Amino acid sequence: MKKYFYLTILILAIAGVLDSAYLTYEHYVNSIPFCSTYFPFLDCGKVLRSQYSQVYGIPLAVLGLIHYFFLTVIIFITIIMSGRTRFRWILGYILIVQSAIGALVSVYLMYLQIFLIGSICLYCTLSAIISMTLFLLVQWKLSLERKEFFILTSGLIYQKIIKPVLFLINAEIIHETITTIGEILGMVGPAKWFIQYLMKTENPSLRQKIAGIDFPAPIGLSAGFDYEAKLTQILPSLGFGFGTVGTITNLPYEGNPPPLLGRLPKSRSLMVNKGFKNMGAKKIIEKLGKYNFDIPIGISIGRTNSRKLITLDESIIDIISAFSLFEKSSVKHAYYELNISCPNLYGSISFYPPGYLNLLLKALAKLDVKRPVFVKMPIEKSDEDVFKMLKVIVEFKFIKGVIFGNLQKDRKDPSLDQEEVRKFPVGNFSGKPCEKRSNELIKLCYKKYGKRLIIIGCGGVFSAEDAYQKI
């Protein structure tokens, strides 16, 4: 199919060369091209002799000839370089940009003809039709190249221009602002479509059905980012295959004393000290109950971060209460995440000891939840401790899998820049510092329980290669 596509646009580009070459010839011999006299709005002479027919003394016909000749050369090289995939992608980027330039200029020139000159030149209009057809065909057939080009260029703009400005502002303010913008865009249909047009790619080979859930892609947004349930409607347009809201607790919590977030650019990490900041289960249910979801959305549930929860039993009741609220709600979520591993909570209650974990899961089993449950695991525990926890988890059939893992608590981790760490006396660390241990635990769990548990990797995923390593 691509072969016929390139042949088609090559023919169009050559037609553009012939059209603009003819107009260039007529210009330099000072002749007026033949144009129909049956219609009063057709007057090539009026258009080609107008003040708009030249740019800085250069005839537009000459610029058009250069444009189409350049496109012809690029398309021809693309055809003969069929075996060099990467080089063809670069040529594809050039085609995308050049055809877009041609289309924009053509729209502008048609505007000049219709609204300012008041006459139409058939040859100029033919050129505009050729340019617009080329543009639409390139946008259609080179959609992957178009999206990759947009991501590369927007990423470069972000890194070099936007990021230095944003890094002058408090990280929490930026986080709240970006998620709010995402929420607004998610409510505007044309905005969602346009973002999807620019960024979203779909590959049937990446689609999986796991635990009865249809995942269109393997990359999801983990819990901790969207704790106010703002992004569920925009995530599909960005290309995410699933997303987890939360962590949500039975009662609301306004967050730990600041700082809640901090940047460690050298470590490729964020300091996180939110402590399950969220609006509480009831408000999240009220917010999400009105939505349908285009991708699987999960709800991460944890213990309310409150000094009033003193005993283990109180903590278990609190967690079960949150699950119960969601089970009775109209929210169309696909799964649950049971977060037992947040390191930024009040009190000494922990579900890491196998006995305590067993009590929690027994209580949850009595609720008979109707959706798959995945347990969010710590990464700071030893292999032995993790295996003890897994041994408990596999005894409960409603637990379909585990997530490795949560934040890095070890401030001496080699991946952390110690000068950056010293800036933050509180909190723990996401991103690159989580990668190594997360991958180790994924490997250990798969070796022992790969046939029993679904494993979701979390932490240090910056690229497709990082994700593939976890897979």
Order of alpha helices (4+ residues) and beta strands (2+ residues): alpha-alpha-beta-beta-alpha-alpha-alpha-alpha-alpha-alpha-alpha-beta-beta-beta-alpha-beta-beta-beta-alpha-beta-alpha-beta-alpha-beta-alpha-beta-alpha-beta-alpha-beta-alpha
